[in-house]
């Protein structure tokens, strides 16, 4: 199961949890079921690490993603 980030629409609590795509967890702070899945960013490679793909995408440094960004691939 993937790790997803959520934000409670009732109390604004932000949390991460393991969930299937079709599941909607309850807020651990207030128990509300009105939570919104948040867009997660891809992890930046470790400093000095070799990604094996050449130059890093600008999105990895907080910029706009390039047109061929693997994070946006379907």
N, CA, C and O atoms as a Tripos MOL2 file, in Angstrom:
@<TRIPOS>MOLECULE
protein
  296   295    74     0     0
PROTEIN
NO_CHARGES

@<TRIPOS>ATOM
      1 N           0.8340   -1.1830    0.0000 N.3       1 UNK1
      2 CA          0.0000    0.0000    0.0000 C.3       1 UNK1
      3 C           0.8790    1.2460    0.0000 C.2       1 UNK1
      4 O           1.8800    1.3010    0.7130 O.2       1 UNK1
      5 N           0.5110    2.2320   -0.7880 N.am      2 UNK2
      6 CA          1.2990    3.4680   -0.8270 C.3       2 UNK2
      7 C           0.9850    4.3940    0.3500 C.2       2 UNK2
      8 O          -0.0700    4.2950    0.9770 O.2       2 UNK2
      9 N           1.9150    5.2820    0.6270 N.am      3 UNK3
     10 CA          1.7750    6.2840    1.6730 C.3       3 UNK3
     11 C           1.1950    7.5420    1.0380 C.2       3 UNK3
     12 O           1.7590    8.0700    0.0790 O.2       3 UNK3
     13 N           0.0750    8.0240    1.5670 N.am      4 UNK4
     14 CA         -0.5700    9.2250    1.0510 C.3       4 UNK4
     15 C          -0.6300   10.2920    2.1330 C.2       4 UNK4
     16 O          -0.6990    9.9860    3.3230 O.2       4 UNK4
     17 N          -0.6040   11.5570    1.7000 N.am      5 UNK5
     18 CA         -0.7720   12.6910    2.5970 C.3       5 UNK5
     19 C          -2.2180   13.1670    2.4920 C.2       5 UNK5
     20 O          -2.7920   13.1930    1.4030 O.2       5 UNK5
     21 N          -2.8030   13.5420    3.6290 N.am      6 UNK6
     22 CA         -4.1770   14.0070    3.6760 C.3       6 UNK6
     23 C          -4.2620   15.2790    4.5140 C.2       6 UNK6
     24 O          -3.3970   15.5510    5.3460 O.2       6 UNK6
     25 N          -5.3230   16.0550    4.2790 N.am      7 UNK7
     26 CA         -5.6190   17.2420    5.0800 C.3       7 UNK7
     27 C          -7.0890   17.1710    5.4370 C.2       7 UNK7
     28 O          -7.9390   17.0150    4.5600 O.2       7 UNK7
     29 N          -7.3950   17.2860    6.7310 N.am      8 UNK8
     30 CA         -8.7690   17.2280    7.2160 C.3       8 UNK8
     31 C          -9.4790   18.5290    6.8730 C.2       8 UNK8
     32 O          -8.9630   19.6110    7.1520 O.2       8 UNK8
     33 N         -10.6470   18.4320    6.2740 N.am      9 UNK9
     34 CA        -11.4240   19.6140    5.9180 C.3       9 UNK9
     35 C         -12.1710   20.1820    7.1220 C.2       9 UNK9
     36 O         -12.6640   21.3080    7.0690 O.2       9 UNK9
     37 N         -12.2560   19.4100    8.2050 N.am     10 UNK10
     38 CA        -12.9530   19.8610    9.4050 C.3      10 UNK10
     39 C         -12.0260   20.6240   10.3540 C.2      10 UNK10
     40 O         -12.3640   21.7180   10.8050 O.2      10 UNK10
     41 N         -10.8380   20.0390   10.6620 N.am     11 UNK11
     42 CA         -9.9400   20.6580   11.6470 C.3      11 UNK11
     43 C          -8.6090   21.1210   11.0600 C.2      11 UNK11
     44 O          -7.7820   21.6680   11.7890 O.2      11 UNK11
     45 N          -8.3790   20.9170    9.7540 N.am     12 UNK12
     46 CA         -7.1630   21.3250    9.0320 C.3      12 UNK12
     47 C          -5.9200   20.5410    9.4470 C.2      12 UNK12
     48 O          -4.8060   20.9440    9.1120 O.2      12 UNK12
     49 N          -6.0850   19.4350   10.1660 N.am     13 UNK13
     50 CA         -4.9460   18.5840   10.5440 C.3      13 UNK13
     51 C          -4.3830   17.9080    9.2950 C.2      13 UNK13
     52 O          -5.1410   17.3810    8.4810 O.2      13 UNK13
     53 N          -3.0600   17.9190    9.1410 N.am     14 UNK14
     54 CA         -2.3960   17.2510    8.0190 C.3      14 UNK14
     55 C          -1.7130   15.9980    8.5460 C.2      14 UNK14
     56 O          -1.0650   16.0250    9.5930 O.2      14 UNK14
     57 N          -1.8640   14.8990    7.8080 N.am     15 UNK15
     58 CA         -1.2820   13.6320    8.2400 C.3      15 UNK15
     59 C          -0.9790   12.7560    7.0420 C.2      15 UNK15
     60 O          -1.4900   12.9840    5.9450 O.2      15 UNK15
     61 N          -0.1370   11.7460    7.2610 N.am     16 UNK16
     62 CA          0.1820   10.7490    6.2450 C.3      16 UNK16
     63 C          -0.2400    9.3890    6.7690 C.2      16 UNK16
     64 O          -0.1460    9.1180    7.9660 O.2      16 UNK16
     65 N          -0.7030    8.5380    5.8700 N.am     17 UNK17
     66 CA         -1.0830    7.1910    6.2620 C.3      17 UNK17
     67 C          -1.0030    6.2560    5.0630 C.2      17 UNK17
     68 O          -1.0810    6.6990    3.9170 O.2      17 UNK17
     69 N          -0.8490    4.9820    5.3250 N.am     18 UNK18
     70 CA         -0.8910    3.9700    4.2820 C.3      18 UNK18
     71 C          -2.3480    3.7220    3.9340 C.2      18 UNK18
     72 O          -3.1680    3.4840    4.8210 O.2      18 UNK18
     73 N          -2.6740    3.7760    2.6530 N.am     19 UNK19
     74 CA         -4.0610    3.5650    2.2390 C.3      19 UNK19
     75 C          -4.1040    3.1130    0.7920 C.2      19 UNK19
     76 O          -3.2420    3.4740   -0.0090 O.2      19 UNK19
     77 N          -5.1020    2.3280    0.4690 N.am     20 UNK20
     78 CA         -5.3510    1.9960   -0.9290 C.3      20 UNK20
     79 C          -5.9220    3.2300   -1.5940 C.2      20 UNK20
     80 O          -6.4800    4.0960   -0.9200 O.2      20 UNK20
     81 N          -5.7900    3.3230   -2.9190 N.am     21 UNK21
     82 CA         -6.2420    4.5070   -3.6390 C.3      21 UNK21
     83 C          -7.7190    4.8060   -3.3890 C.2      21 UNK21
     84 O          -8.1030    5.9630   -3.2240 O.2      21 UNK21
     85 N          -8.5420    3.7630   -3.3630 N.am     22 UNK22
     86 CA         -9.9830    3.9610   -3.2170 C.3      22 UNK22
     87 C         -10.4250    4.1920   -1.7680 C.2      22 UNK22
     88 O         -11.5910    4.5090   -1.5330 O.2      22 UNK22
     89 N          -9.5340    4.0440   -0.8040 N.am     23 UNK23
     90 CA         -9.8690    4.2390    0.6050 C.3      23 UNK23
     91 C          -9.7410    5.7080    1.0130 C.2      23 UNK23
     92 O          -8.8760    6.4330    0.5200 O.2      23 UNK23
     93 N         -10.6160    6.1260    1.9170 N.am     24 UNK24
     94 CA        -10.5270    7.4520    2.5170 C.3      24 UNK24
     95 C         -10.4730    7.2630    4.0210 C.2      24 UNK24
     96 O         -11.4710    6.8790    4.6320 O.2      24 UNK24
     97 N          -9.3040    7.5320    4.6370 N.am     25 UNK25
     98 CA         -9.1740    7.3210    6.0800 C.3      25 UNK25
     99 C          -9.8700    8.4280    6.8750 C.2      25 UNK25
    100 O         -10.2210    9.4750    6.3310 O.2      25 UNK25
    101 N         -10.0600    8.1810    8.1560 N.am     26 UNK26
    102 CA        -10.5760    9.2030    9.0590 C.3      26 UNK26
    103 C          -9.4150   10.0190    9.6000 C.2      26 UNK26
    104 O          -8.2880    9.5310    9.6810 O.2      26 UNK26
    105 N          -9.6900   11.2560    9.9680 N.am     27 UNK27
    106 CA         -8.6780   12.1310   10.5510 C.3      27 UNK27
    107 C          -8.3000   11.5910   11.9310 C.2      27 UNK27
    108 O          -9.1790   11.3570   12.7600 O.2      27 UNK27
    109 N          -7.0020   11.3900   12.1890 N.am     28 UNK28
    110 CA         -6.5980   10.8790   13.5040 C.3      28 UNK28
    111 C          -6.7720   11.9130   14.6240 C.2      28 UNK28
    112 O          -6.7880   11.5440   15.7990 O.2      28 UNK28
    113 N          -6.9020   13.1880   14.2840 N.am     29 UNK29
    114 CA         -7.0420   14.2300   15.2990 C.3      29 UNK29
    115 C          -8.4890   14.3980   15.7630 C.2      29 UNK29
    116 O          -8.7450   14.5210   16.9610 O.2      29 UNK29
    117 N          -9.4480   14.4030   14.8070 N.am     30 UNK30
    118 CA        -10.8380   14.6650   15.1930 C.3      30 UNK30
    119 C         -11.8090   13.5530   14.8010 C.2      30 UNK30
    120 O         -12.9650   13.5630   15.2240 O.2      30 UNK30
    121 N         -11.3430   12.5870   13.9890 N.am     31 UNK31
    122 CA        -12.1880   11.4620   13.5910 C.3      31 UNK31
    123 C         -13.1080   11.7410   12.4190 C.2      31 UNK31
    124 O         -13.9050   10.8810   12.0440 O.2      31 UNK31
    125 N         -13.0150   12.9300   11.8300 N.am     32 UNK32
    126 CA        -13.8740   13.2780   10.6930 C.3      32 UNK32
    127 C         -13.5030   12.4550    9.4620 C.2      32 UNK32
    128 O         -12.3490   12.0650    9.2850 O.2      32 UNK32
    129 N         -14.4880   12.2020    8.6230 N.am     33 UNK33
    130 CA        -14.2560   11.4420    7.3890 C.3      33 UNK33
    131 C         -14.0540   12.3650    6.1890 C.2      33 UNK33
    132 O         -13.8140   11.8820    5.0820 O.2      33 UNK33
    133 N         -14.1430   13.6670    6.3810 N.am     34 UNK34
    134 CA        -13.9780   14.6250    5.2950 C.3      34 UNK34
    135 C         -12.5100   15.0270    5.1890 C.2      34 UNK34
    136 O         -12.1050   16.0830    5.6770 O.2      34 UNK34
    137 N         -11.7210   14.1690    4.5450 N.am     35 UNK35
    138 CA        -10.3010   14.4440    4.3500 C.3      35 UNK35
    139 C         -10.0170   14.5570    2.8600 C.2      35 UNK35
    140 O         -10.6870   13.9310    2.0390 O.2      35 UNK35
    141 N          -9.0340   15.3470    2.5280 N.am     36 UNK36
    142 CA         -8.6660   15.5990    1.1420 C.3      36 UNK36
    143 C          -7.2440   15.0980    0.9020 C.2      36 UNK36
    144 O          -6.3200   15.4570    1.6310 O.2      36 UNK36
    145 N          -7.0790   14.2710   -0.1220 N.am     37 UNK37
    146 CA         -5.7510   13.7720   -0.4660 C.3      37 UNK37
    147 C          -4.9170   14.9200   -1.0150 C.2      37 UNK37
    148 O          -5.3920   15.6980   -1.8420 O.2      37 UNK37
    149 N          -3.6790   15.0250   -0.5570 N.am     38 UNK38
    150 CA         -2.7740   16.0880   -0.9740 C.3      38 UNK38
    151 C          -1.8110   15.5770   -2.0340 C.2      38 UNK38
    152 O          -1.4970   14.3870   -2.0780 O.2      38 UNK38
    153 N          -1.3500   16.4700   -2.8770 N.am     39 UNK39
    154 CA         -0.3560   16.1310   -3.8820 C.3      39 UNK39
    155 C           0.9950   15.9750   -3.1950 C.2      39 UNK39
    156 O           1.4460   16.8880   -2.5040 O.2      39 UNK39
    157 N           1.6340   14.8470   -3.3750 N.am     40 UNK40
    158 CA          2.9360   14.5910   -2.7670 C.3      40 UNK40
    159 C           4.0470   14.8730   -3.7700 C.2      40 UNK40
    160 O           3.8810   14.6480   -4.9690 O.2      40 UNK40
    161 N           5.1560   15.3570   -3.2860 N.am     41 UNK41
    162 CA          6.3180   15.6000   -4.1330 C.3      41 UNK41
    163 C           7.1880   14.3570   -4.1730 C.2      41 UNK41
    164 O           7.1840   13.5540   -3.2400 O.2      41 UNK41
    165 N           7.9330   14.2040   -5.2550 N.am     42 UNK42
    166 CA          8.8500   13.0810   -5.3470 C.3      42 UNK42
    167 C          10.0750   13.3780   -4.4890 C.2      42 UNK42
    168 O          10.4110   14.5410   -4.2660 O.2      42 UNK42
    169 N          10.7250   12.3560   -4.0210 N.am     43 UNK43
    170 CA         11.9010   12.5220   -3.1770 C.3      43 UNK43
    171 C          13.1020   12.9460   -4.0110 C.2      43 UNK43
    172 O          13.2730   12.5010   -5.1460 O.2      43 UNK43
    173 N          13.9180   13.7990   -3.4420 N.am     44 UNK44
    174 CA         15.1540   14.2280   -4.0870 C.3      44 UNK44
    175 C          16.2200   13.1670   -3.8340 C.2      44 UNK44
    176 O          16.2940   12.6350   -2.7260 O.2      44 UNK44
    177 N          17.0430   12.8470   -4.8220 N.am     45 UNK45
    178 CA         18.1170   11.8760   -4.5960 C.3      45 UNK45
    179 C          19.0720   12.3710   -3.5050 C.2      45 UNK45
    180 O          19.2570   13.5770   -3.3370 O.2      45 UNK45
    181 N          19.6600   11.4600   -2.7880 N.am     46 UNK46
    182 CA         20.5950   11.8010   -1.7240 C.3      46 UNK46
    183 C          21.7910   12.5550   -2.2930 C.2      46 UNK46
    184 O          22.2030   12.3070   -3.4270 O.2      46 UNK46
    185 N          22.3420   13.4650   -1.5190 N.am     47 UNK47
    186 CA         23.5110   14.2320   -1.9360 C.3      47 UNK47
    187 C          24.6530   13.2800   -2.2610 C.2      47 UNK47
    188 O          24.9710   12.3820   -1.4820 O.2      47 UNK47
    189 N          25.2580   13.4860   -3.4140 N.am     48 UNK48
    190 CA         26.3640   12.6410   -3.8230 C.3      48 UNK48
    191 C          25.9340   11.3230   -4.4360 C.2      48 UNK48
    192 O          26.7630   10.5520   -4.9190 O.2      48 UNK48
    193 N          24.6300   11.0680   -4.4150 N.am     49 UNK49
    194 CA         24.1250    9.8160   -4.9750 C.3      49 UNK49
    195 C          24.0540    9.8790   -6.4840 C.2      49 UNK49
    196 O          23.8780   10.9570   -7.0540 O.2      49 UNK49
    197 N          24.1870    8.7570   -7.1290 N.am     50 UNK50
    198 CA         24.1270    8.6920   -8.5770 C.3      50 UNK50
    199 C          22.7500    8.1990   -8.9810 C.2      50 UNK50
    200 O          22.3740    7.0700   -8.6650 O.2      50 UNK50
    201 N          21.9910    9.0430   -9.6830 N.am     51 UNK51
    202 CA         20.6620    8.6420  -10.1220 C.3      51 UNK51
    203 C          20.7210    7.8030  -11.3850 C.2      51 UNK51
    204 O          19.7800    7.0720  -11.6970 O.2      51 UNK51
    205 N          21.8380    7.9080  -12.1180 N.am     52 UNK52
    206 CA         21.9880    7.1320  -13.3270 C.3      52 UNK52
    207 C          21.2150    7.6890  -14.5030 C.2      52 UNK52
    208 O          21.1640    7.0580  -15.5590 O.2      52 UNK52
    209 N          20.6040    8.8730  -14.3450 N.am     53 UNK53
    210 CA         19.8180    9.4440  -15.4340 C.3      53 UNK53
    211 C          20.3430   10.8000  -15.8880 C.2      53 UNK53
    212 O          19.6870   11.4580  -16.6940 O.2      53 UNK53
    213 N          21.4860   11.2380  -15.4080 N.am     54 UNK54
    214 CA         22.0450   12.5150  -15.8470 C.3      54 UNK54
    215 C          21.5710   13.6610  -14.9910 C.2      54 UNK54
    216 O          21.5650   13.5680  -13.7640 O.2      54 UNK54
    217 N          21.1710   14.7510  -15.6380 N.am     55 UNK55
    218 CA         20.7550   15.9580  -14.9280 C.3      55 UNK55
    219 C          19.4340   15.7580  -14.1880 C.2      55 UNK55
    220 O          18.5770   14.9920  -14.6290 O.2      55 UNK55
    221 N          19.2750   16.4540  -13.0590 N.am     56 UNK56
    222 CA         18.0400   16.3980  -12.2860 C.3      56 UNK56
    223 C          17.0050   17.3380  -12.8800 C.2      56 UNK56
    224 O          17.3510   18.3700  -13.4560 O.2      56 UNK56
    225 N          15.7610   16.9870  -12.7420 N.am     57 UNK57
    226 CA         14.6510   17.8300  -13.1720 C.3      57 UNK57
    227 C          14.5430   19.0230  -12.2280 C.2      57 UNK57
    228 O          14.8490   18.8950  -11.0420 O.2      57 UNK57
    229 N          14.1170   20.1720  -12.7250 N.am     58 UNK58
    230 CA         13.9640   21.3740  -11.9040 C.3      58 UNK58
    231 C          12.9520   21.1640  -10.7810 C.2      58 UNK58
    232 O          13.0500   21.8170   -9.7420 O.2      58 UNK58
    233 N          11.9880   20.2730  -10.9650 N.am     59 UNK59
    234 CA         10.9850   20.0190   -9.9260 C.3      59 UNK59
    235 C          11.6260   19.4520   -8.6680 C.2      59 UNK59
    236 O          11.0950   19.6270   -7.5710 O.2      59 UNK59
    237 N          12.7450   18.7820   -8.8110 N.am     60 UNK60
    238 CA         13.4300   18.2130   -7.6530 C.3      60 UNK60
    239 C          14.0570   19.2950   -6.7870 C.2      60 UNK60
    240 O          14.3670   19.0560   -5.6200 O.2      60 UNK60
    241 N          14.2450   20.4740   -7.3450 N.am     61 UNK61
    242 CA         14.8080   21.5910   -6.5940 C.3      61 UNK61
    243 C          13.7360   22.6230   -6.2710 C.2      61 UNK61
    244 O          14.0620   23.7430   -5.8770 O.2      61 UNK61
    245 N          12.4610   22.2680   -6.4300 N.am     62 UNK62
    246 CA         11.3680   23.1620   -6.1070 C.3      62 UNK62
    247 C          10.8770   24.0100   -7.2620 C.2      62 UNK62
    248 O           9.9960   24.8500   -7.0750 O.2      62 UNK62
    249 N          11.4220   23.8130   -8.4500 N.am     63 UNK63
    250 CA         10.9990   24.5830   -9.6270 C.3      63 UNK63
    251 C           9.8720   23.9020  -10.3790 C.2      63 UNK63
    252 O           9.2950   22.9220   -9.9070 O.2      63 UNK63
    253 N           9.5690   24.4240  -11.5360 N.am     64 UNK64
    254 CA          8.5180   23.8450  -12.3700 C.3      64 UNK64
    255 C           9.0240   22.5580  -13.0220 C.2      64 UNK64
    256 O          10.1790   22.4990  -13.4440 O.2      64 UNK64
    257 N           8.1830   21.5320  -13.1120 N.am     65 UNK65
    258 CA          8.6210   20.2850  -13.7360 C.3      65 UNK65
    259 C           8.8250   20.4450  -15.2280 C.2      65 UNK65
    260 O           8.1460   21.2390  -15.8780 O.2      65 UNK65
    261 N           9.7680   19.6800  -15.7680 N.am     66 UNK66
    262 CA         10.0010   19.7040  -17.2070 C.3      66 UNK66
    263 C           8.8980   18.9020  -17.9000 C.2      66 UNK66
    264 O           8.1860   18.1420  -17.2440 O.2      66 UNK66
    265 N           8.7540   19.0580  -19.1810 N.am     67 UNK67
    266 CA          7.6950   18.3840  -19.9280 C.3      67 UNK67
    267 C           7.8150   16.8650  -19.8540 C.2      67 UNK67
    268 O           6.7980   16.1710  -19.8840 O.2      67 UNK67
    269 N           9.0300   16.3350  -19.7590 N.am     68 UNK68
    270 CA          9.2340   14.8940  -19.7020 C.3      68 UNK68
    271 C           9.4420   14.3700  -18.2880 C.2      68 UNK68
    272 O          10.0180   13.2990  -18.0990 O.2      68 UNK68
    273 N           8.9760   15.1190  -17.2970 N.am     69 UNK69
    274 CA          9.2050   14.7610  -15.8870 C.3      69 UNK69
    275 C           8.6560   13.3690  -15.5840 C.2      69 UNK69
    276 O           7.4730   13.1230  -15.8180 O.2      69 UNK69
    277 N           9.4760   12.4530  -15.0730 N.am     70 UNK70
    278 CA          8.9910   11.1140  -14.7590 C.3      70 UNK70
    279 C           7.9230   11.1340  -13.6850 C.2      70 UNK70
    280 O           7.1200   10.2040  -13.6060 O.2      70 UNK70
    281 N           7.8860   12.1750  -12.8490 N.am     71 UNK71
    282 CA          6.8650   12.2560  -11.8010 C.3      71 UNK71
    283 C           5.4840   12.5010  -12.3880 C.2      71 UNK71
    284 O           4.4760   12.2050  -11.7460 O.2      71 UNK71
    285 N           5.4270   13.0420  -13.6130 N.am     72 UNK72
    286 CA          4.1380   13.3250  -14.2430 C.3      72 UNK72
    287 C           3.7280   12.2520  -15.2300 C.2      72 UNK72
    288 O           2.6480   12.3320  -15.8150 O.2      72 UNK72
    289 N           4.5720   11.2440  -15.4270 N.am     73 UNK73
    290 CA          4.2770   10.1650  -16.3850 C.3      73 UNK73
    291 C           3.1030    9.3330  -15.8940 C.2      73 UNK73
    292 O           2.9410    9.1030  -14.6960 O.2      73 UNK73
    293 N           2.2940    8.8900  -16.8380 N.am     74 UNK74
    294 CA          1.1330    8.0450  -16.4840 C.3      74 UNK74
    295 C           1.5340    6.6220  -16.3220 C.2      74 UNK74
    296 O           0.6930    5.7740  -16.0260 O.2      74 UNK74
@<TRIPOS>BOND
     1     1     2 1
     2     2     3 1
     3     3     4 2
     4     3     5 am
     5     5     6 1
     6     6     7 1
     7     7     8 2
     8     7     9 am
     9     9    10 1
    10    10    11 1
    11    11    12 2
    12    11    13 am
    13    13    14 1
    14    14    15 1
    15    15    16 2
    16    15    17 am
    17    17    18 1
    18    18    19 1
    19    19    20 2
    20    19    21 am
    21    21    22 1
    22    22    23 1
    23    23    24 2
    24    23    25 am
    25    25    26 1
    26    26    27 1
    27    27    28 2
    28    27    29 am
    29    29    30 1
    30    30    31 1
    31    31    32 2
    32    31    33 am
    33    33    34 1
    34    34    35 1
    35    35    36 2
    36    35    37 am
    37    37    38 1
    38    38    39 1
    39    39    40 2
    40    39    41 am
    41    41    42 1
    42    42    43 1
    43    43    44 2
    44    43    45 am
    45    45    46 1
    46    46    47 1
    47    47    48 2
    48    47    49 am
    49    49    50 1
    50    50    51 1
    51    51    52 2
    52    51    53 am
    53    53    54 1
    54    54    55 1
    55    55    56 2
    56    55    57 am
    57    57    58 1
    58    58    59 1
    59    59    60 2
    60    59    61 am
    61    61    62 1
    62    62    63 1
    63    63    64 2
    64    63    65 am
    65    65    66 1
    66    66    67 1
    67    67    68 2
    68    67    69 am
    69    69    70 1
    70    70    71 1
    71    71    72 2
    72    71    73 am
    73    73    74 1
    74    74    75 1
    75    75    76 2
    76    75    77 am
    77    77    78 1
    78    78    79 1
    79    79    80 2
    80    79    81 am
    81    81    82 1
    82    82    83 1
    83    83    84 2
    84    83    85 am
    85    85    86 1
    86    86    87 1
    87    87    88 2
    88    87    89 am
    89    89    90 1
    90    90    91 1
    91    91    92 2
    92    91    93 am
    93    93    94 1
    94    94    95 1
    95    95    96 2
    96    95    97 am
    97    97    98 1
    98    98    99 1
    99    99   100 2
   100    99   101 am
   101   101   102 1
   102   102   103 1
   103   103   104 2
   104   103   105 am
   105   105   106 1
   106   106   107 1
   107   107   108 2
   108   107   109 am
   109   109   110 1
   110   110   111 1
   111   111   112 2
   112   111   113 am
   113   113   114 1
   114   114   115 1
   115   115   116 2
   116   115   117 am
   117   117   118 1
   118   118   119 1
   119   119   120 2
   120   119   121 am
   121   121   122 1
   122   122   123 1
   123   123   124 2
   124   123   125 am
   125   125   126 1
   126   126   127 1
   127   127   128 2
   128   127   129 am
   129   129   130 1
   130   130   131 1
   131   131   132 2
   132   131   133 am
   133   133   134 1
   134   134   135 1
   135   135   136 2
   136   135   137 am
   137   137   138 1
   138   138   139 1
   139   139   140 2
   140   139   141 am
   141   141   142 1
   142   142   143 1
   143   143   144 2
   144   143   145 am
   145   145   146 1
   146   146   147 1
   147   147   148 2
   148   147   149 am
   149   149   150 1
   150   150   151 1
   151   151   152 2
   152   151   153 am
   153   153   154 1
   154   154   155 1
   155   155   156 2
   156   155   157 am
   157   157   158 1
   158   158   159 1
   159   159   160 2
   160   159   161 am
   161   161   162 1
   162   162   163 1
   163   163   164 2
   164   163   165 am
   165   165   166 1
   166   166   167 1
   167   167   168 2
   168   167   169 am
   169   169   170 1
   170   170   171 1
   171   171   172 2
   172   171   173 am
   173   173   174 1
   174   174   175 1
   175   175   176 2
   176   175   177 am
   177   177   178 1
   178   178   179 1
   179   179   180 2
   180   179   181 am
   181   181   182 1
   182   182   183 1
   183   183   184 2
   184   183   185 am
   185   185   186 1
   186   186   187 1
   187   187   188 2
   188   187   189 am
   189   189   190 1
   190   190   191 1
   191   191   192 2
   192   191   193 am
   193   193   194 1
   194   194   195 1
   195   195   196 2
   196   195   197 am
   197   197   198 1
   198   198   199 1
   199   199   200 2
   200   199   201 am
   201   201   202 1
   202   202   203 1
   203   203   204 2
   204   203   205 am
   205   205   206 1
   206   206   207 1
   207   207   208 2
   208   207   209 am
   209   209   210 1
   210   210   211 1
   211   211   212 2
   212   211   213 am
   213   213   214 1
   214   214   215 1
   215   215   216 2
   216   215   217 am
   217   217   218 1
   218   218   219 1
   219   219   220 2
   220   219   221 am
   221   221   222 1
   222   222   223 1
   223   223   224 2
   224   223   225 am
   225   225   226 1
   226   226   227 1
   227   227   228 2
   228   227   229 am
   229   229   230 1
   230   230   231 1
   231   231   232 2
   232   231   233 am
   233   233   234 1
   234   234   235 1
   235   235   236 2
   236   235   237 am
   237   237   238 1
   238   238   239 1
   239   239   240 2
   240   239   241 am
   241   241   242 1
   242   242   243 1
   243   243   244 2
   244   243   245 am
   245   245   246 1
   246   246   247 1
   247   247   248 2
   248   247   249 am
   249   249   250 1
   250   250   251 1
   251   251   252 2
   252   251   253 am
   253   253   254 1
   254   254   255 1
   255   255   256 2
   256   255   257 am
   257   257   258 1
   258   258   259 1
   259   259   260 2
   260   259   261 am
   261   261   262 1
   262   262   263 1
   263   263   264 2
   264   263   265 am
   265   265   266 1
   266   266   267 1
   267   267   268 2
   268   267   269 am
   269   269   270 1
   270   270   271 1
   271   271   272 2
   272   271   273 am
   273   273   274 1
   274   274   275 1
   275   275   276 2
   276   275   277 am
   277   277   278 1
   278   278   279 1
   279   279   280 2
   280   279   281 am
   281   281   282 1
   282   282   283 1
   283   283   284 2
   284   283   285 am
   285   285   286 1
   286   286   287 1
   287   287   288 2
   288   287   289 am
   289   289   290 1
   290   290   291 1
   291   291   292 2
   292   291   293 am
   293   293   294 1
   294   294   295 1
   295   295   296 2
@<TRIPOS>SUBSTRUCTURE
     1 UNK1         2 RESIDUE 1 A UNK
     2 UNK2         6 RESIDUE 1 A UNK
     3 UNK3        10 RESIDUE 1 A UNK
     4 UNK4        14 RESIDUE 1 A UNK
     5 UNK5        18 RESIDUE 1 A UNK
     6 UNK6        22 RESIDUE 1 A UNK
     7 UNK7        26 RESIDUE 1 A UNK
     8 UNK8        30 RESIDUE 1 A UNK
     9 UNK9        34 RESIDUE 1 A UNK
    10 UNK10       38 RESIDUE 1 A UNK
    11 UNK11       42 RESIDUE 1 A UNK
    12 UNK12       46 RESIDUE 1 A UNK
    13 UNK13       50 RESIDUE 1 A UNK
    14 UNK14       54 RESIDUE 1 A UNK
    15 UNK15       58 RESIDUE 1 A UNK
    16 UNK16       62 RESIDUE 1 A UNK
    17 UNK17       66 RESIDUE 1 A UNK
    18 UNK18       70 RESIDUE 1 A UNK
    19 UNK19       74 RESIDUE 1 A UNK
    20 UNK20       78 RESIDUE 1 A UNK
    21 UNK21       82 RESIDUE 1 A UNK
    22 UNK22       86 RESIDUE 1 A UNK
    23 UNK23       90 RESIDUE 1 A UNK
    24 UNK24       94 RESIDUE 1 A UNK
    25 UNK25       98 RESIDUE 1 A UNK
    26 UNK26      102 RESIDUE 1 A UNK
    27 UNK27      106 RESIDUE 1 A UNK
    28 UNK28      110 RESIDUE 1 A UNK
    29 UNK29      114 RESIDUE 1 A UNK
    30 UNK30      118 RESIDUE 1 A UNK
    31 UNK31      122 RESIDUE 1 A UNK
    32 UNK32      126 RESIDUE 1 A UNK
    33 UNK33      130 RESIDUE 1 A UNK
    34 UNK34      134 RESIDUE 1 A UNK
    35 UNK35      138 RESIDUE 1 A UNK
    36 UNK36      142 RESIDUE 1 A UNK
    37 UNK37      146 RESIDUE 1 A UNK
    38 UNK38      150 RESIDUE 1 A UNK
    39 UNK39      154 RESIDUE 1 A UNK
    40 UNK40      158 RESIDUE 1 A UNK
    41 UNK41      162 RESIDUE 1 A UNK
    42 UNK42      166 RESIDUE 1 A UNK
    43 UNK43      170 RESIDUE 1 A UNK
    44 UNK44      174 RESIDUE 1 A UNK
    45 UNK45      178 RESIDUE 1 A UNK
    46 UNK46      182 RESIDUE 1 A UNK
    47 UNK47      186 RESIDUE 1 A UNK
    48 UNK48      190 RESIDUE 1 A UNK
    49 UNK49      194 RESIDUE 1 A UNK
    50 UNK50      198 RESIDUE 1 A UNK
    51 UNK51      202 RESIDUE 1 A UNK
    52 UNK52      206 RESIDUE 1 A UNK
    53 UNK53      210 RESIDUE 1 A UNK
    54 UNK54      214 RESIDUE 1 A UNK
    55 UNK55      218 RESIDUE 1 A UNK
    56 UNK56      222 RESIDUE 1 A UNK
    57 UNK57      226 RESIDUE 1 A UNK
    58 UNK58      230 RESIDUE 1 A UNK
    59 UNK59      234 RESIDUE 1 A UNK
    60 UNK60      238 RESIDUE 1 A UNK
    61 UNK61      242 RESIDUE 1 A UNK
    62 UNK62      246 RESIDUE 1 A UNK
    63 UNK63      250 RESIDUE 1 A UNK
    64 UNK64      254 RESIDUE 1 A UNK
    65 UNK65      258 RESIDUE 1 A UNK
    66 UNK66      262 RESIDUE 1 A UNK
    67 UNK67      266 RESIDUE 1 A UNK
    68 UNK68      270 RESIDUE 1 A UNK
    69 UNK69      274 RESIDUE 1 A UNK
    70 UNK70      278 RESIDUE 1 A UNK
    71 UNK71      282 RESIDUE 1 A UNK
    72 UNK72      286 RESIDUE 1 A UNK
    73 UNK73      290 RESIDUE 1 A UNK
    74 UNK74      294 RESIDUE 1 A UNK
